[in-house]
C-alpha cells in the first residue's frame, strides 16, 4: 500500500512539474507577444478536453492565441506574464482587435470575393 501512495506522489509531482514548465513557456510566449505589440490583454476560453485557449490582443490591435493543456496552466501562464485579463471577449476588449484584408477575406470567403475556403 505504501508503494502505491509513493508512486502516486511521484506521478503527481511529475505532472505538477510538467504543468509548471508549460506555464512558464506559455508565459514567455505571451511576454514576447506583449513586447512585439506594445502590451497585451487576454481572455481565457475553455475548449473542453482540448484545453484552454489564451486569446491575446495587443495594444496595437494585433491579436493571436495560444492553447494551454488545462485552464489551470492557462491561468498560471497569464499570471506569470502579468497581463490584464478579461472575463469575456466582448465590448471594449473586442473593439481593440484590428483586422486586415487577409482576415476579412478569410472570414467572409466567397461572399465578398475572397479566396474560397475549400
C-alpha positions as CSV (number, residue, x, y, z in Angstrom):
1,X,0.0,0.0,0.0
2,X,2.8,2.4,0.8
3,X,4.4,1.8,-2.6
4,X,1.2,2.8,-4.3
5,X,1.0,6.0,-2.4
6,X,4.6,6.8,-3.0
7,X,4.2,6.1,-6.8
8,X,1.1,8.3,-6.8
9,X,3.0,11.1,-5.1
10,X,5.9,10.8,-7.7
11,X,3.4,10.8,-10.6
12,X,1.6,13.9,-9.1
13,X,5.0,15.6,-8.6
14,X,6.0,15.0,-12.2
15,X,2.6,16.2,-13.5
16,X,2.9,19.4,-11.4
17,X,6.4,20.0,-12.7
18,X,5.4,19.4,-16.3
19,X,2.4,21.9,-15.9
20,X,4.7,24.4,-14.3
21,X,7.2,24.2,-17.2
22,X,4.4,24.5,-19.7
23,X,3.0,27.6,-17.9
24,X,6.5,29.1,-17.9
25,X,6.9,28.5,-21.6
26,X,3.5,30.0,-22.4
27,X,4.3,33.0,-20.1
28,X,7.4,33.6,-22.2
29,X,5.4,33.4,-25.4
30,X,2.8,35.8,-24.0
31,X,5.6,38.2,-22.9
32,X,7.1,38.1,-26.4
33,X,3.7,38.9,-27.9
34,X,3.2,41.8,-25.5
35,X,6.6,43.2,-26.3
36,X,6.0,43.0,-30.0
37,X,2.6,44.7,-29.7
38,X,3.2,47.4,-27.1
39,X,1.5,45.4,-24.4
40,X,-1.3,42.9,-24.3
41,X,-4.5,41.9,-22.7
42,X,-6.1,38.5,-22.7
43,X,-9.1,36.2,-22.2
44,X,-9.4,32.5,-21.4
45,X,-11.7,30.3,-23.4
46,X,-12.3,26.8,-22.2
47,X,-12.1,24.3,-25.1
48,X,-13.1,21.2,-23.2
49,X,-10.8,18.2,-23.3
50,X,-8.5,20.0,-25.8
51,X,-7.5,22.5,-23.1
52,X,-7.9,26.3,-22.8
53,X,-7.3,29.0,-25.5
54,X,-5.5,32.1,-24.4
55,X,-6.7,34.9,-26.6
56,X,-4.3,37.8,-26.8
57,X,-4.9,41.4,-28.0
58,X,-2.0,43.7,-28.3
59,X,-2.1,47.4,-27.6
60,X,-1.7,48.0,-31.3
61,X,-4.7,45.9,-32.1
62,X,-2.7,42.8,-33.2
63,X,-4.1,39.5,-32.0
64,X,-3.2,35.9,-31.6
65,X,-3.9,32.9,-29.4
66,X,-2.2,30.1,-27.6
67,X,-3.6,26.8,-26.3
68,X,-2.8,25.5,-22.9
69,X,-3.4,21.9,-21.9
70,X,-5.7,23.0,-19.0
71,X,-7.4,26.0,-17.5
72,X,-5.1,26.0,-14.5
73,X,-2.0,26.1,-16.7
74,X,-3.5,28.9,-18.8
75,X,-4.3,30.9,-15.6
76,X,-0.8,30.3,-14.3
77,X,0.8,31.4,-17.6
78,X,-1.2,34.7,-17.8
79,X,-0.5,35.4,-14.1
80,X,3.2,34.9,-14.7
81,X,3.2,37.1,-17.8
82,X,1.4,39.8,-15.8
83,X,-1.1,40.8,-18.5
84,X,-4.6,42.2,-17.8
85,X,-7.2,39.5,-18.2
86,X,-10.9,39.9,-19.1
87,X,-13.8,37.6,-18.2
88,X,-15.4,37.8,-21.7
89,X,-14.4,38.7,-25.2
90,X,-16.9,41.5,-25.7
91,X,-17.4,45.2,-25.6
92,X,-14.4,47.4,-25.3
93,X,-12.0,44.5,-25.3
94,X,-13.3,43.1,-28.6
95,X,-13.2,46.6,-30.1
96,X,-9.5,46.7,-29.7
97,X,-8.9,44.0,-32.3
98,X,-7.7,45.3,-35.6
99,X,-8.1,43.0,-38.6
100,X,-6.6,43.4,-42.1
101,X,-7.7,42.5,-45.6
102,X,-6.4,38.9,-45.1
103,X,-8.7,38.2,-42.1
104,X,-11.7,39.8,-43.8
105,X,-11.3,37.8,-46.9
106,X,-10.8,34.5,-44.9
107,X,-13.8,35.2,-42.6
108,X,-16.1,36.3,-45.4
109,X,-14.7,34.0,-48.0
110,X,-16.8,33.7,-51.2
111,X,-19.4,36.2,-50.0
112,X,-17.0,39.2,-50.7
113,X,-14.9,37.7,-53.4
114,X,-12.2,36.4,-51.1
115,X,-10.4,33.1,-51.5
116,X,-12.6,30.1,-51.2
117,X,-12.2,28.0,-48.0
118,X,-12.2,24.8,-50.0
